[in-house]
Amino acid sequence: MRRYRFGAFEADAAAGELRRQGMRVRLNAQPFQVLCMLLERHGELLTRDDISRELWPDGTFVDYEHGVNSAVNRIREALGDTASSPRFVETLARRGYRFVAPVERIGGSEDAPAPLAAVPELPEQTAVPVAPEGTLFDGILASEHELPKTSYPVVQTLFVLLQVMYLSFYVGALANLAEIEDLMSPLPRATEVYLLMIVTAAVLIPVRAFVLTAVLMHAPGLRGKFLKLWRLLLPLDELWSLAPFLLLHHINFGLALSCTALLVYSPFAQRSLILMGAGGVKREASAAVR
């Protein structure tokens, strides 16, 4: 059985282990088996039928579409990859998947280790459309491999504090509605702005409670779930970066503006902290030690 190196990762087919820069990455048996199939046939189409025959050779598994999709999603989550802008696993519409990153075989005697070139582009008719916002985000935001290595307690504490900060904004605003209504009264469309604040605060309180609970409990798959949720939270978090202006009865305009400028970065800080291991690295590290 061979070992494969791609990017910062190394997959050991014999040991059934995926590692990133020496640290074991949690990946269950079936997704790892699919990953090995993709690595073995890098640059080639691997159909869902090919995968299902390998995973369930006796043909007893009925809902193989869901099973294959779930396995690929787990692979992407472990690699920090996305379907919209893949760096490793690419979806070929209605056909299957292929591994698009250069791969180096570092085990086995049949083939000499040699890095493989990137695969050619797909024909236009099979290309998977990419959402415009995904292209923008993935081109600007830092990837997992570009972020510094930081201890688990640091990233976990910072992420939890950010969630508590947002919760305090929402609860504080709802607890001082009369004062805030008076503050907003000179604004154009003051009623609409006031109602928007109430609705978003009421909606975001359970969302933040979910995120806070998930990270404290090390919920499985938290990173992938949060990265999906992050795109939805981003515009609301940027809106709530104006929260310091709700305190203009107590602070001056300059201080409120300074705090708002810092809060504009807060959503991006949360994303970076999740990629750096908030909510999950401690468990993966302990698994590697065992």
Contacts in CASP RR format, 6 or more apart in sequence:
PFRMAT RR
TARGET T0000
AUTHOR 0000-0000-0000
METHOD contacts of the structure
MODEL  1
MRRYRFGAFEADAAAGELRRQGMRVRLNAQPFQVLCMLLERHGELLTRDD
ISRELWPDGTFVDYEHGVNSAVNRIREALGDTASSPRFVETLARRGYRFV
APVERIGGSEDAPAPLAAVPELPEQTAVPVAPEGTLFDGILASEHELPKT
SYPVVQTLFVLLQVMYLSFYVGALANLAEIEDLMSPLPRATEVYLLMIVT
AAVLIPVRAFVLTAVLMHAPGLRGKFLKLWRLLLPLDELWSLAPFLLLHH
INFGLALSCTALLVYSPFAQRSLILMGAGGVKREASAAVR
1 12 0 8 1.000
1 13 0 8 1.000
1 14 0 8 1.000
1 108 0 8 1.000
2 13 0 8 1.000
2 40 0 8 1.000
2 105 0 8 1.000
2 106 0 8 1.000
2 107 0 8 1.000
2 108 0 8 1.000
3 10 0 8 1.000
3 11 0 8 1.000
3 12 0 8 1.000
3 13 0 8 1.000
3 14 0 8 1.000
3 105 0 8 1.000
3 106 0 8 1.000
3 107 0 8 1.000
4 10 0 8 1.000
4 11 0 8 1.000
4 13 0 8 1.000
4 36 0 8 1.000
4 39 0 8 1.000
4 103 0 8 1.000
4 104 0 8 1.000
4 105 0 8 1.000
4 106 0 8 1.000
5 103 0 8 1.000
5 104 0 8 1.000
5 106 0 8 1.000
6 39 0 8 1.000
6 88 0 8 1.000
6 99 0 8 1.000
6 101 0 8 1.000
6 102 0 8 1.000
6 103 0 8 1.000
6 104 0 8 1.000
7 101 0 8 1.000
7 102 0 8 1.000
7 145 0 8 1.000
8 20 0 8 1.000
8 21 0 8 1.000
8 145 0 8 1.000
9 18 0 8 1.000
9 19 0 8 1.000
9 20 0 8 1.000
9 25 0 8 1.000
9 79 0 8 1.000
10 18 0 8 1.000
10 19 0 8 1.000
10 20 0 8 1.000
10 22 0 8 1.000
10 106 0 8 1.000
11 17 0 8 1.000
11 18 0 8 1.000
11 19 0 8 1.000
11 32 0 8 1.000
11 35 0 8 1.000
11 36 0 8 1.000
11 39 0 8 1.000
12 18 0 8 1.000
12 19 0 8 1.000
13 36 0 8 1.000
16 29 0 8 1.000
16 32 0 8 1.000
17 24 0 8 1.000
18 24 0 8 1.000
18 25 0 8 1.000
18 27 0 8 1.000
18 32 0 8 1.000
18 35 0 8 1.000
18 78 0 8 1.000
19 25 0 8 1.000
19 288 0 8 1.000
23 284 0 8 1.000
23 285 0 8 1.000
23 288 0 8 1.000
24 284 0 8 1.000
24 287 0 8 1.000
24 288 0 8 1.000
25 78 0 8 1.000
25 284 0 8 1.000
26 78 0 8 1.000
26 283 0 8 1.000
26 284 0 8 1.000
26 287 0 8 1.000
27 35 0 8 1.000
27 74 0 8 1.000
27 75 0 8 1.000
27 78 0 8 1.000
28 74 0 8 1.000
30 55 0 8 1.000
30 71 0 8 1.000
31 71 0 8 1.000
31 72 0 8 1.000
31 74 0 8 1.000
31 75 0 8 1.000
31 78 0 8 1.000
33 54 0 8 1.000
33 55 0 8 1.000
34 51 0 8 1.000
34 54 0 8 1.000
34 55 0 8 1.000
34 68 0 8 1.000
34 71 0 8 1.000
34 72 0 8 1.000
34 75 0 8 1.000
35 75 0 8 1.000
37 46 0 8 1.000
37 50 0 8 1.000
37 51 0 8 1.000
37 54 0 8 1.000
38 46 0 8 1.000
38 75 0 8 1.000
38 89 0 8 1.000
38 97 0 8 1.000
38 98 0 8 1.000
38 99 0 8 1.000
39 99 0 8 1.000
39 103 0 8 1.000
41 98 0 8 1.000
41 99 0 8 1.000
42 98 0 8 1.000
42 99 0 8 1.000
42 100 0 8 1.000
42 101 0 8 1.000
42 103 0 8 1.000
42 116 0 8 1.000
42 119 0 8 1.000
43 98 0 8 1.000
43 99 0 8 1.000
43 100 0 8 1.000
43 119 0 8 1.000
44 98 0 8 1.000
45 92 0 8 1.000
45 95 0 8 1.000
45 96 0 8 1.000
45 97 0 8 1.000
45 98 0 8 1.000
46 96 0 8 1.000
46 97 0 8 1.000
46 98 0 8 1.000
46 99 0 8 1.000
47 95 0 8 1.000
47 96 0 8 1.000
48 64 0 8 1.000
48 65 0 8 1.000
48 68 0 8 1.000
48 96 0 8 1.000
51 68 0 8 1.000
51 71 0 8 1.000
51 97 0 8 1.000
52 59 0 8 1.000
52 61 0 8 1.000
52 64 0 8 1.000
52 68 0 8 1.000
55 61 0 8 1.000
55 64 0 8 1.000
55 67 0 8 1.000
55 68 0 8 1.000
55 71 0 8 1.000
56 64 0 8 1.000
61 67 0 8 1.000
72 89 0 8 1.000
72 91 0 8 1.000
72 97 0 8 1.000
75 81 0 8 1.000
75 88 0 8 1.000
75 89 0 8 1.000
76 82 0 8 1.000
76 83 0 8 1.000
76 86 0 8 1.000
76 88 0 8 1.000
76 89 0 8 1.000
77 221 0 8 1.000
77 223 0 8 1.000
77 224 0 8 1.000
79 87 0 8 1.000
79 88 0 8 1.000
79 89 0 8 1.000
80 143 0 8 1.000
80 144 0 8 1.000
80 223 0 8 1.000
80 224 0 8 1.000
80 275 0 8 1.000
81 87 0 8 1.000
81 88 0 8 1.000
81 89 0 8 1.000
82 134 0 8 1.000
82 138 0 8 1.000
82 227 0 8 1.000
83 91 0 8 1.000
83 128 0 8 1.000
84 130 0 8 1.000
84 131 0 8 1.000
84 134 0 8 1.000
84 135 0 8 1.000
84 138 0 8 1.000
85 130 0 8 1.000
85 134 0 8 1.000
85 135 0 8 1.000
85 138 0 8 1.000
85 139 0 8 1.000
86 100 0 8 1.000
87 100 0 8 1.000
87 101 0 8 1.000
87 143 0 8 1.000
88 99 0 8 1.000
88 100 0 8 1.000
88 101 0 8 1.000
89 97 0 8 1.000
89 98 0 8 1.000
89 99 0 8 1.000
89 100 0 8 1.000
90 97 0 8 1.000
90 98 0 8 1.000
90 99 0 8 1.000
90 100 0 8 1.000
90 128 0 8 1.000
91 97 0 8 1.000
91 128 0 8 1.000
92 98 0 8 1.000
92 122 0 8 1.000
92 126 0 8 1.000
92 128 0 8 1.000
93 126 0 8 1.000
93 127 0 8 1.000
93 128 0 8 1.000
95 126 0 8 1.000
98 119 0 8 1.000
100 118 0 8 1.000
100 119 0 8 1.000
101 118 0 8 1.000
102 115 0 8 1.000
102 116 0 8 1.000
102 117 0 8 1.000
102 118 0 8 1.000
103 115 0 8 1.000
103 116 0 8 1.000
104 113 0 8 1.000
104 114 0 8 1.000
104 115 0 8 1.000
104 116 0 8 1.000
105 111 0 8 1.000
105 113 0 8 1.000
105 114 0 8 1.000
106 113 0 8 1.000
107 113 0 8 1.000
121 127 0 8 1.000
133 231 0 8 1.000
137 231 0 8 1.000
141 268 0 8 1.000
141 271 0 8 1.000
142 272 0 8 1.000
142 275 0 8 1.000
143 275 0 8 1.000
144 275 0 8 1.000
144 276 0 8 1.000
147 272 0 8 1.000
147 275 0 8 1.000
147 276 0 8 1.000
148 276 0 8 1.000
149 276 0 8 1.000
150 276 0 8 1.000
152 277 0 8 1.000
152 280 0 8 1.000
152 281 0 8 1.000
152 282 0 8 1.000
152 285 0 8 1.000
155 273 0 8 1.000
155 276 0 8 1.000
155 277 0 8 1.000
155 278 0 8 1.000
155 281 0 8 1.000
156 215 0 8 1.000
156 277 0 8 1.000
156 278 0 8 1.000
156 279 0 8 1.000
156 282 0 8 1.000
158 269 0 8 1.000
158 273 0 8 1.000
158 278 0 8 1.000
159 215 0 8 1.000
159 270 0 8 1.000
159 273 0 8 1.000
159 274 0 8 1.000
159 278 0 8 1.000
159 279 0 8 1.000
160 212 0 8 1.000
160 215 0 8 1.000
160 216 0 8 1.000
160 278 0 8 1.000
162 266 0 8 1.000
162 269 0 8 1.000
162 270 0 8 1.000
162 273 0 8 1.000
163 208 0 8 1.000
163 211 0 8 1.000
163 212 0 8 1.000
163 215 0 8 1.000
164 212 0 8 1.000
165 266 0 8 1.000
166 204 0 8 1.000
166 208 0 8 1.000
166 237 0 8 1.000
166 240 0 8 1.000
167 205 0 8 1.000
167 208 0 8 1.000
167 209 0 8 1.000
167 212 0 8 1.000
169 201 0 8 1.000
169 240 0 8 1.000
169 243 0 8 1.000
170 201 0 8 1.000
170 202 0 8 1.000
170 204 0 8 1.000
170 205 0 8 1.000
170 208 0 8 1.000
170 240 0 8 1.000
171 201 0 8 1.000
171 205 0 8 1.000
173 180 0 8 1.000
173 197 0 8 1.000
173 198 0 8 1.000
173 201 0 8 1.000
173 243 0 8 1.000
173 246 0 8 1.000
174 198 0 8 1.000
174 201 0 8 1.000
174 202 0 8 1.000
176 246 0 8 1.000
177 198 0 8 1.000
179 249 0 8 1.000
180 194 0 8 1.000
180 197 0 8 1.000
180 246 0 8 1.000
181 194 0 8 1.000
183 246 0 8 1.000
183 248 0 8 1.000
183 249 0 8 1.000
184 190 0 8 1.000
184 193 0 8 1.000
184 194 0 8 1.000
187 193 0 8 1.000
197 246 0 8 1.000
200 236 0 8 1.000
200 239 0 8 1.000
200 240 0 8 1.000
204 236 0 8 1.000
204 240 0 8 1.000
207 229 0 8 1.000
207 233 0 8 1.000
211 226 0 8 1.000
211 229 0 8 1.000
213 219 0 8 1.000
214 222 0 8 1.000
214 225 0 8 1.000
214 226 0 8 1.000
214 279 0 8 1.000
215 222 0 8 1.000
215 278 0 8 1.000
215 279 0 8 1.000
216 279 0 8 1.000
218 279 0 8 1.000
218 280 0 8 1.000
218 282 0 8 1.000
218 283 0 8 1.000
219 225 0 8 1.000
219 279 0 8 1.000
222 274 0 8 1.000
222 279 0 8 1.000
222 280 0 8 1.000
223 274 0 8 1.000
223 275 0 8 1.000
223 277 0 8 1.000
223 279 0 8 1.000
223 280 0 8 1.000
226 270 0 8 1.000
226 274 0 8 1.000
227 271 0 8 1.000
227 274 0 8 1.000
230 267 0 8 1.000
230 270 0 8 1.000
230 271 0 8 1.000
230 274 0 8 1.000
233 267 0 8 1.000
234 267 0 8 1.000
237 266 0 8 1.000
237 267 0 8 1.000
237 270 0 8 1.000
238 264 0 8 1.000
238 267 0 8 1.000
240 263 0 8 1.000
241 260 0 8 1.000
241 263 0 8 1.000
241 264 0 8 1.000
241 266 0 8 1.000
242 260 0 8 1.000
243 260 0 8 1.000
243 263 0 8 1.000
244 251 0 8 1.000
244 255 0 8 1.000
244 256 0 8 1.000
244 257 0 8 1.000
244 259 0 8 1.000
244 260 0 8 1.000
244 263 0 8 1.000
245 256 0 8 1.000
245 260 0 8 1.000
247 256 0 8 1.000
248 256 0 8 1.000
END
